[in-house]
């Protein structure tokens, strides 16, 4: 959020706070000078110490304990352990003793005097830091509004941070986007309908399941169209939260929406207006400015630019509410299709004779819980995490991001898009490990692809053919046609610039766009399942498939047919195949240091030509390596982004925006795109991440460190020196700068990754084999009368037969599967006596207060591992410099502004 979009009252309070802080500092320094001057005039050490103590009492507004007799019984004194007056009271008693007691050591008086002088000096240091902190916030605010020509939409919390020039990539991507969106597609709609009819009527169970979708959608569409009270104050508030989450509007319009939320009367008025609009949906059209809707280009951290429409506020609310209704409906009815007999499963159907033999040898089948086996876990996991992931289960859940934008948020309890992508990588490697062990000698193939410019290129004819096939009524199809055919003009072209009407594609970050995209891609999900009886793991238009080579060929044929009919194209840069086979494994295990990879690479390329897409399998900065059977970090891609990070950091005009850019790029973007650690990835992956982060740091700061560089900037801008490194990493709520160290979480996890993934799997497989021996012994001990009436002999089943249906029957394998998918727990630094003493000096934080959310708080066990680590490393230097873990009084500095500024989504400027 820009400074211009901040509520005026908040900006005013910030200015007042900073001004008041300066007055307090000046007053303190005056009082401190008086105390030191008065004490300095006295030559007697004891008297000088007493004067210092009296001055500290006065300055801290602590009531001194009267030495004269009184009627008080002492019950009015505060004996709270964290109260600073407790120490001063002790010192007063000791000085009284020293005045009379000849045995009282003079050195103890000197210690009290030194403590009082340090107290006075620490207060000065804390005041100076609070002033410095406020100046940093002021600098951030000032730089955010330094260039008002940027406009509301281009500006953001980081506009001050990034160079604002017209980059070649931005203009090229705009030209390509325009060439796609404003050109009518040549899709044959009749062919799409024929394809759909054939796919969904090939079998009776499929035909019945499709009919249920069509019937329920028609009924839903009719009921929704004639809804008389579509909006009320309560659901409007929820809708506004959803619109804010999409981030499609300017910061100024978001402020307007937030103001609606806090006023029930206004909410009801807006609901009434929206209901009037809803009642005439048949005549609805876009609200435009000079005949068009303004669109903006926004740069993402991955270097790509996305095009966002900025519609009128009421249009945004109306469209989002309608989109959420359809999203929840399709999620429900298509999920029922998934649970029906129409959706095939890859689980092996155990023949009757095998079931009878298992019952004879193992006893009556008690029924292994499906959810405890690998096959059961696959189905549950697929439905919960990879089936129609862009569609919400409830309206309260809101829309989901795409997982590649910084700061994607969701109100859902489900995994975030980023977490789901990371989990998919872990799943892919886990399945490859299982395949290697359970199907030795057989190849295991992985396909990855996505669609080229899917959102902008999705043909409208395709959308309408699919929606009509699933039962959406003609009234809604007409409305959706108006929604899609929006007149658009780029902001940089000005109000007199040419506008054009969208002829292809869907607008970015709209609930209806998610509905259209997921409805179309659901067809591909089912087409692949129909052809392979397996799952296509898809996150929006990014999809993965794996299994035997033959299975993958059939799956790819189904995907290719779907894309051809629907009029969309695969993204060749992100399409590829990797084949793991016995030759790869043998060569990897027996390779000498001088052997060439050429023959093997040629072998793999040849194999990928026969019905499988060419190219590498990549994600983020990761490349799937056929030899090592794991993801490796592509260091050449890292080099490109090091240059981009250096360029962006060099154009930061404030210290805090520099830190925010550093955190977003290094601690989030790089960390996410290196792939989160898991037991399937093993320790080798974490070590690779650590080495790469070290290389990035050295490349960005070749002569020093990030903290040394920040100290240099502070010296140049504010003439401040001797800032401990810990201040930069300290929580902002405690007066720190919240610089994030990406290595800390990795070191917190590393110690928990001792065994290799293969060893973890083997340990659980050994349990299966041990269980076989137990079952054999149990069978041998049974009397003949207790054995099944149908005899299969007295010789127990072989180990091979017992282990034949592991994926369908083995709970041990299911446990191993879960373990490999896990992200290791972060190891927490231990609480030492020193750390406990540091925390003991912190006042107790009330629930919901800023201090309770600072990251470093007491009790120690409630802190997150990251902050425990930071406290253990830097706590002593913070205490040495400032005398407290709470460097500044949270009430004195503008933390509210920092929170609002940090909450704004980063707009990475070209």
SEDREN-701395 format. One record per residue (C-alpha): x, y, z. Coordinates in steps of 0.05 Angstrom, whole numbers, padded with zeros to 5 digits, always signed. Example, Ala and Ser with C-alpha at 12.3 -4.5 7.8 and 13.67 -1.06 7.14 Angstrom:
<sites>
+00246-00090+00156/+00273-00021+00143/
</sites>
This chain:
<sites>
+00000+00000+00000/+00027+00069-00017/+00033+00126+00031/-00019+00163-00009/-00069+00108+00005/-00057+00107+00080/-00114+00136+00121/-00098+00209+00134/-00108+00200+00208/-00055+00146+00211/-00005+00190+00175/-00022+00248+00222/-00013+00204+00283/+00054+00181+00256/+00079+00252+00249/+00054+00269+00319/+00087+00207+00348/+00154+00223+00318/+00150+00296+00342/+00131+00274+00412/+00188+00224+00413/+00238+00278+00398/+00210+00321+00455/+00216+00262+00503/+00287+00249+00482/+00306+00322+00492/+00272+00324+00560/+00308+00261+00582/+00376+00287+00560/+00364+00351+00599/+00344+00313+00662/+00403+00265+00653/+00452+00324+00647/+00423+00354+00711/+00431+00288+00749/+00503+00279+00726/+00520+00351+00741/+00492+00348+00812/+00527+00282+00826/+00591+00307+00796/+00596+00364+00846/+00600+00315+00904/+00667+00284+00922/+00642+00231+00971/+00629+00167+00932/+00571+00144+00976/+00536+00211+00972/+00548+00216+00897/+00516+00147+00889/+00456+00167+00932/+00446+00229+00888/+00450+00186+00825/+00398+00138+00854/+00352+00195+00873/+00359+00224+00803/+00343+00157+00771/+00282+00151+00816/+00259+00219+00794/+00273+00209+00721/+00238+00141+00719/+00180+00168+00760/+00190+00113+00812/+00165+00129+00881/+00225+00127+00929/+00215+00090+00994/+00212+00141+01050/+00264+00129+01103/+00224+00168+01155/+00174+00132+01201/+00103+00129+01175/+00037+00094+01186/+00048+00051+01123/+00056-00024+01133/+00092-00031+01066/+00034-00066+01032/+00028-00009+00981/+00095-00025+00951/+00096-00063+00885/+00139-00126+00893/+00128-00151+00822/+00192-00186+00799/+00194-00150+00732/+00184-00081+00764/+00249-00041+00757/+00235-00007+00823/+00252-00072+00858/+00326-00067+00840/+00328+00007+00859/+00294-00007+00926/+00348-00059+00941/+00402-00009+00923/+00371+00043+00969/+00372-00006+01027/+00445-00024+01013/+00466+00049+01012/+00431+00060+01079/+00471+00002+01107/+00536+00029+01076/+00525+00096+01110/+00530+00063+01180/+00562-00006+01170/+00639-00001+01169/+00642-00073+01143/+00603-00056+01080/+00653-00061+01024/+00666+00004+00985/+00671-00037+00922/+00596-00053+00927/+00580+00021+00929/+00621+00029+00866/+00582-00027+00833/+00516+00008+00849/+00543+00073+00821/+00567+00039+00757/+00498+00006+00750/+00463+00073+00757/+00509+00106+00707/+00498+00049+00658/+00422+00055+00668/+00425+00129+00649/+00469+00114+00589/+00424+00056+00565/+00364+00103+00567/+00401+00150+00521/+00419+00093+00474/+00346+00070+00473/+00320+00140+00459/+00371+00148+00404/+00350+00082+00373/+00276+00100+00377/+00292+00166+00341/+00332+00128+00289/+00276+00077+00280/+00226+00133+00269/+00272+00166+00219/+00275+00101+00180/+00199+00098+00178/+00196+00171+00156/+00246+00157+00101/+00204+00098+00077/+00140+00139+00077/+00173+00197+00042/+00204+00155-00013/+00138+00121-00026/+00106+00187-00047/+00168+00218-00078/+00144+00204-00148/+00069+00218-00153/+00070+00209-00228/+00070+00134-00218/-00004+00132-00204/-00043+00092-00155/-00039+00025-00188/+00034+00024-00205/+00053+00047-00136/+00058+00000-00078/+00095-00012-00014/+00157-00022-00056/+00150+00031-00109/+00205+00069-00074/+00247+00007-00078/+00249-00010-00151/+00272+00023-00214/+00214+00049-00255/+00236+00045-00328/+00204+00016-00390/+00241-00049-00396/+00246-00085-00462/+00213-00148-00433/+00153-00109-00410/+00139-00081-00479/+00151-00148-00513/+00104-00185-00467/+00050-00132-00476/+00055-00138-00551/+00051-00214-00547/-00008-00210-00499/-00046-00162-00546/-00033-00207-00606/-00067-00264-00568/-00124-00231-00531/-00150-00186-00587/-00149-00240-00641/-00211-00284-00648/-00198-00359-00641/-00211-00408-00697/-00236-00464-00653/-00288-00512-00681/-00342-00512-00627/-00380-00570-00659/-00317-00612-00653/-00311-00595-00579/-00383-00616-00568/-00371-00681-00605/-00308-00694-00563/-00344-00681-00498/-00403-00725-00517/-00357-00783-00535/-00315-00776-00471/-00374-00770-00423/-00421-00821-00454/-00372-00878-00470/-00396-00919-00411/-00463-00923-00375/-00434-00903-00307/-00399-00843-00339/-00463-00822-00374/-00502-00825-00309/-00449-00785-00272/-00448-00731-00326/-00524-00727-00326/-00521-00712-00251/-00473-00654-00265/-00517-00627-00320/-00582-00632-00280/-00554-00601-00217/-00521-00544-00256/-00585-00526-00293/-00624-00524-00228/-00569-00483-00194/-00565-00434-00253/-00640-00423-00254/-00645-00412-00179/-00586-00364-00178/-00612-00323-00237/-00679-00310-00203/-00650-00297-00133/-00687-00234-00108/-00642-00220-00048/-00573-00237-00074/-00537-00189-00027/-00546-00172+00046/-00500-00135+00093/-00469-00199+00120/-00451-00234+00055/-00430-00167+00024/-00378-00161+00078/-00351-00230+00061/-00351-00213-00013/-00312-00149+00000/-00260-00189+00037/-00255-00235-00023/-00246-00176-00072/-00191-00148-00028/-00157-00215-00029/-00156-00217-00106/-00114-00153-00108/-00146-00130-00173/-00163-00060-00150/-00119+00001-00137/-00098+00017-00066/-00145+00076-00065/-00204+00032-00084/-00183-00020-00033/-00186+00035+00020/-00257+00051-00003/-00277-00023+00003/-00247-00027+00073/-00287+00034+00094/-00351-00002+00071/-00335-00061+00117/-00335-00020+00181/-00403+00013+00172/-00466-00029+00174/-00509+00027+00146/-00463+00036+00086/-00460-00040+00076/-00536-00043+00072/-00539+00016+00023/-00487-00017-00022/-00524-00084-00017/-00588-00049-00040/-00554-00018-00100/-00521-00085-00119/-00588-00121-00113/-00617-00070-00162/-00560-00085-00210/-00569-00160-00200/-00643-00155-00216/-00625-00130-00285/-00566-00176-00302/-00595-00186-00371/-00578-00114-00388/-00513-00110-00347/-00450-00084-00380/-00382-00061-00357/-00376+00008-00325/-00322+00043-00365/-00281+00107-00365/-00277+00139-00434/-00306+00075-00464/-00258+00025-00433/-00231-00009-00370/-00160+00009-00351/-00110-00048-00350/-00040-00049-00318/+00022-00090-00325/+00052-00117-00260/+00119-00151-00256/+00124-00216-00217/+00186-00240-00181/+00195-00293-00234/+00207-00238-00285/+00140-00245-00321/+00089-00189-00328/+00016-00200-00316/-00041-00158-00341/-00093-00136-00289/-00160-00102-00304/-00180-00047-00255/-00255-00046-00257/-00305-00002-00221/-00315-00021-00147/-00388-00044-00153/-00373-00085-00215/-00316-00119-00178/-00361-00137-00119/-00418-00162-00164/-00373-00205-00208/-00335-00234-00149/-00399-00255-00114/-00427-00289-00176/-00360-00322-00189/-00356-00351-00119/-00427-00380-00125/-00408-00417-00189/-00340-00437-00161/-00370-00471-00100/-00424-00505-00142/-00375-00534-00192/-00327-00556-00137/-00384-00595-00106/-00416-00627-00167/-00350-00645-00201/-00325-00675-00135/-00386-00720-00135/-00366-00742-00205/-00296-00758-00178/-00326-00801-00123/-00371-00838-00172/-00355-00902-00209/-00340-00860-00270/-00272-00841-00242/-00224-00899-00248/-00173-00919-00195/-00103-00945-00205/-00109-00993-00147/-00099-01066-00166/-00163-01106-00160/-00141-01167-00119/-00169-01230-00152/-00217-01273-00113/-00169-01332-00110/-00115-01288-00080/-00163-01261-00028/-00183-01331-00009/-00110-01353-00003/-00094-01293+00041/-00153-01310+00085/-00131-01383+00090/-00059-01367+00109/-00069-01302+00148/-00137-01312+00180/-00202-01275+00169/-00188-01209+00135/-00204-01155+00186/-00202-01104+00131/-00141-01059+00126/-00163-00987+00132/-00158-00958+00061/-00133-00891+00087/-00073-00927+00119/-00047-00956+00053/-00009-00921-00002/-00066-00929-00052/-00116-00901-00003/-00071-00843+00014/-00062-00826-00060/-00137-00819-00070/-00149-00777-00008/-00089-00734-00023/-00108-00724-00096/-00179-00702-00079/-00159-00655-00022/-00097-00623-00053/-00096-00631-00129/-00167-00638-00154/-00196-00571-00178/-00149-00534-00131/-00168-00465-00156/-00240-00475-00135/-00261-00462-00062/-00302-00510-00021/-00341-00453+00011/-00350-00380-00006/-00316-00360+00059/-00252-00393+00034/-00243-00340-00020/-00202-00346-00083/-00134-00379-00086/-00071-00349-00115/-00029-00384-00167/+00030-00397-00120/+00081-00356-00160/+00065-00287-00133/+00097-00259-00071/+00048-00253-00015/-00007-00300-00040/-00057-00305+00016/-00119-00346+00029/-00172-00352+00083/-00174-00427+00072/-00150-00480+00121/-00123-00518+00060/-00050-00514+00041/-00032-00449+00006/-00017-00453-00069/+00058-00448-00054/+00053-00504-00002/+00014-00547-00050/+00066-00538-00105/+00121-00557-00056/+00082-00618-00033/+00075-00640-00106/+00151-00640-00115/+00158-00682-00052/+00104-00729-00078/+00138-00737-00146/+00205-00757-00114/+00170-00802-00063/+00134-00839-00119/+00199-00847-00157/+00233-00876-00095/+00175-00925-00086/+00175-00945-00159/+00250-00960-00157/+00242-01005-00097/+00174-01038-00112/+00183-01047-00187/+00258-01061-00197/+00279-01068-00269/+00221-01027-00295/+00225-00955-00319/+00190-00899-00283/+00172-00839-00326/+00154-00767-00307/+00119-00717-00353/+00111-00644-00337/+00078-00589-00378/+00033-00528-00376/-00005-00488-00428/+00024-00429-00465/-00010-00365-00443/-00068-00405-00416/-00108-00348-00385/-00101-00299-00443/-00108-00353-00498/-00167-00394-00473/-00218-00391-00530/-00286-00364-00511/-00318-00417-00556/-00284-00470-00514/-00309-00440-00449/-00381-00435-00473/-00381-00505-00503/-00358-00536-00437/-00404-00494-00393/-00464-00511-00437/-00446-00585-00436/-00445-00583-00360/-00514-00550-00357/-00502-00474-00350/-00565-00440-00376/-00568-00391-00435/-00581-00330-00391/-00516-00341-00354/-00478-00356-00418/-00500-00289-00446/-00478-00254-00382/-00410-00289-00383/-00401-00268-00455/-00407-00195-00435/-00359-00207-00377/-00307-00236-00424/-00315-00186-00481/-00289-00127-00441/-00264-00063-00474/-00193-00050-00449/-00142+00006-00451/-00071+00005-00422/-00059+00056-00367/+00006+00080-00398/-00031+00098-00463/-00070+00152-00427/-00145+00167-00431/-00140+00182-00505/-00106+00117-00521/-00137+00065-00566/-00179+00011-00533/-00197-00058-00558/-00248-00111-00539/-00224-00178-00512/-00237-00234-00561/-00199-00289-00525/-00178-00308-00455/-00202-00291-00385/-00184-00232-00339/-00131-00243-00286/-00148-00258-00214/-00224-00262-00221/-00266-00317-00189/-00304-00327-00254/-00238-00336-00291/-00221-00392-00243/-00288-00425-00255/-00280-00423-00331/-00208-00448-00328/-00222-00505-00279/-00285-00527-00316/-00246-00534-00381/-00185-00567-00349/-00229-00616-00310/-00244-00646-00378/-00169-00660-00387/-00165-00689-00317/-00219-00739-00334/-00193-00753-00404/-00126-00774-00375/-00160-00815-00320/-00205-00848-00372/-00144-00867-00414/-00097-00889-00358/-00139-00903-00295/-00089-00856-00261/-00086-00786-00234/-00063-00724-00271/-00033-00679-00217/-00053-00609-00237/-00047-00541-00204/-00085-00493-00248/-00053-00502-00317/+00011-00533-00291/+00007-00609-00293/+00048-00671-00279/+00039-00744-00294/+00082-00805-00277/+00082-00881-00280/+00107-00934-00328/+00130-00910-00397/+00070-00942-00431/+00022-00909-00382/+00054-00841-00394/+00049-00849-00469/-00026-00862-00463/-00033-00803-00415/+00005-00756-00461/-00038-00777-00520/-00100-00759-00480/-00070-00691-00462/-00049-00677-00534/-00118-00695-00561/-00151-00650-00509/-00106-00590-00525/-00117-00598-00600/-00193-00600-00594/-00198-00543-00543/-00153-00496-00583/-00097-00487-00532/-00023-00502-00538/+00030-00532-00492/+00085-00488-00467/+00146-00520-00499/+00194-00486-00450/+00160-00521-00392/+00145-00587-00425/+00190-00647-00417/+00200-00719-00398/+00249-00755-00352/+00256-00831-00352/+00285-00867-00293/+00304-00938-00312/+00350-00995-00292/+00404-00972-00339/+00405-00903-00307/+00408-00935-00238/+00464-00983-00257/+00507-00929-00289/+00496-00882-00231/+00519-00934-00181/+00579-00958-00222/+00602-00894-00255/+00675-00875-00252/+00696-00802-00245/+00719-00798-00318/+00657-00829-00350/+00617-00787-00399/+00542-00777-00394/+00535-00771-00470/+00513-00843-00484/+00463-00844-00428/+00435-00775-00447/+00428-00799-00519/+00393-00862-00495/+00343-00822-00454/+00330-00773-00511/+00317-00830-00558/+00268-00861-00511/+00231-00795-00502/+00219-00790-00577/+00169-00847-00579/+00103-00816-00558/+00130-00773-00502/+00147-00698-00502/+00219-00676-00508/+00251-00629-00459/+00272-00625-00387/+00228-00630-00326/+00236-00565-00288/+00203-00526-00233/+00227-00459-00206/+00303-00464-00202/+00300-00540-00200/+00315-00591-00254/+00296-00664-00247/+00359-00704-00257/+00351-00773-00287/+00417-00800-00260/+00410-00780-00187/+00334-00787-00187/+00326-00721-00150/+00316-00647-00162/+00380-00606-00168/+00386-00530-00167/+00402-00499-00234/+00458-00452-00216/+00455-00415-00283/+00384-00394-00268/+00406-00371-00200/+00460-00328-00233/+00407-00292-00275/+00366-00276-00214/+00427-00253-00175/+00436-00199-00227/+00362-00180-00223/+00365-00177-00147/+00427-00133-00150/+00391-00086-00198/+00329-00082-00155/+00367-00071-00091/+00409-00017-00123/+00346+00024-00136/+00318+00020-00065/+00314+00090-00038/+00301+00074+00035/+00332+00026+00085/+00266-00009+00103/+00246-00019+00031/+00315-00048+00018/+00303-00098+00074/+00234-00115+00048/+00261-00127-00022/+00317-00170+00006/+00268-00211+00048/+00219-00220-00010/+00272-00240-00060/+00321-00280-00018/+00282-00307+00041/+00217-00322+00002/+00227-00324-00073/+00293-00361-00074/+00273-00406-00016/+00207-00426-00050/+00239-00438-00118/+00295-00481-00089/+00242-00529-00064/+00224-00538+00009/+00264-00593+00045/+00230-00659+00058/+00251-00729+00079/+00243-00750+00006/+00294-00697-00015/+00343-00715+00039/+00400-00677+00071/+00436-00669+00005/+00382-00621-00019/+00387-00578+00044/+00463-00575+00037/+00455-00554-00036/+00407-00498-00014/+00455-00474+00040/+00514-00473-00009/+00472-00435-00060/+00449-00383-00010/+00521-00372+00012/+00541-00362-00061/+00484-00312-00072/+00505-00272-00010/+00578-00270-00033/+00557-00248-00103/+00513-00191-00077/+00561-00169-00022/+00631-00190-00047/+00669-00147+00003/+00626-00152+00065/+00559-00179+00090/+00487-00155+00085/+00490-00125+00155/+00556-00091+00141/+00526-00062+00078/+00465-00037+00115/+00509-00006+00169/+00547+00029+00114/+00482+00057+00085/+00460+00080+00155/+00526+00115+00166/+00519+00152+00100/+00446+00171+00110/+00438+00181+00185/+00509+00185+00211/+00494+00126+00258/+00548+00077+00278/+00559+00016+00321/+00492-00018+00306/+00497-00091+00329/+00483-00143+00276/+00426-00169+00319/+00387-00105+00310/+00378-00119+00236/+00351-00189+00250/+00310-00169+00311/+00233-00167+00307/+00207-00100+00284/+00157-00098+00342/+00217-00095+00389/+00254-00041+00351/+00291-00086+00302/+00290-00086+00226/+00264-00156+00214/+00318-00175+00163/+00308-00249+00149/+00365-00300+00146/+00345-00356+00098/+00398-00402+00126/+00369-00406+00196/+00307-00449+00178/+00352-00496+00138/+00401-00506+00196/+00341-00515+00242/+00319-00574+00198/+00385-00603+00177/+00399-00642+00241/+00334-00680+00233/+00354-00706+00164/+00404-00760+00180/+00379-00822+00142/+00374-00824+00067/+00305-00829+00035/+00322-00900+00012/+00341-00920+00082/+00277-00892+00111/+00236-00933+00061/+00277-00996+00073/+00267-00992+00148/+00192-00996+00138/+00197-01050+00085/+00237-01091+00135/+00177-01086+00182/+00135-01118+00128/+00184-01176+00120/+00188-01185+00195/+00112-01187+00197/+00114-01242+00144/+00156-01285+00191/+00106-01272+00248/+00048-01292+00203/+00084-01355+00180/+00098-01376+00252/+00026-01362+00271/+00001-01406+00213/+00048-01462+00229/+00023-01463+00301/-00050-01467+00282/-00086-01534+00287/-00114-01563+00223/-00185-01554+00249/-00177-01479+00254/-00155-01473+00183/-00202-01454+00127/-00247-01510+00101/-00217-01499+00033/-00146-01523+00040/-00088-01492+00003/-00039-01540+00036/+00004-01537+00097/+00061-01498+00066/+00055-01424+00081/+00051-01374+00024/+00117-01349-00003/+00146-01282+00017/+00135-01258-00055/+00060-01274-00051/+00053-01243+00018/+00085-01177-00006/+00050-01176-00074/-00003-01123-00058/+00038-01077-00016/+00009-01012-00043/-00062-01036-00031/-00050-01074+00035/+00013-01053+00072/+00004-01003+00128/+00079-01002+00139/+00089-00978+00068/+00035-00926+00079/+00073-00901+00140/+00137-00897+00099/+00100-00859+00045/+00076-00808+00096/+00145-00802+00126/+00179-00787+00060/+00128-00733+00045/+00140-00698+00111/+00176-00633+00119/+00227-00642+00175/+00210-00607+00240/+00255-00548+00255/+00302-00562+00312/+00298-00507+00364/+00358-00478+00401/+00356-00496+00475/+00338-00447+00529/+00400-00432+00570/+00404-00397+00638/+00428-00335+00602/+00369-00335+00554/+00320-00347+00611/+00350-00287+00648/+00342-00244+00586/+00269-00264+00578/+00255-00255+00652/+00269-00181+00646/+00214-00174+00593/+00147-00150+00621/+00090-00199+00610/+00055-00187+00543/-00021-00182+00543/-00056-00226+00492/-00063-00191+00425/-00013-00137+00442/+00044-00120+00394/+00094-00150+00442/+00057-00217+00441/+00065-00219+00365/+00138-00198+00364/+00167-00267+00354/+00212-00261+00415/+00170-00267+00477/+00163-00308+00540/+00154-00364+00555/+00210-00391+00512/+00174-00455+00491/+00120-00415+00454/+00170-00381+00408/+00180-00407+00337/+00246-00442+00323/+00270-00385+00279/+00263-00334+00335/+00293-00380+00386/+00354-00385+00341/+00358-00310+00331/+00352-00299+00406/+00406-00350+00421/+00454-00319+00371/+00442-00245+00382/+00409-00239+00450/+00473-00224+00489/+00495-00168+00443/+00426-00136+00445/+00427-00138+00521/+00497-00110+00522/+00479-00051+00477/+00408-00035+00500/+00400-00069+00567/+00335-00103+00545/+00309-00148+00490/+00255-00094+00479/+00299-00043+00446/+00245+00011+00441/+00179+00025+00475/+00128+00000+00424/+00081+00056+00443/+00131+00110+00424/+00149+00089+00353/+00104+00085+00291/+00096+00009+00288/+00026+00016+00260/+00053+00049+00197/+00106-00005+00189/+00053-00059+00194/+00009-00026+00142/+00067-00014+00095/+00092-00086+00102/+00021-00113+00091/+00017-00083+00021/+00032-00129-00037/+00098-00116-00070/+00094-00089-00141/+00159-00109-00174/+00173-00052-00221/+00207-00060-00288/
</sites>
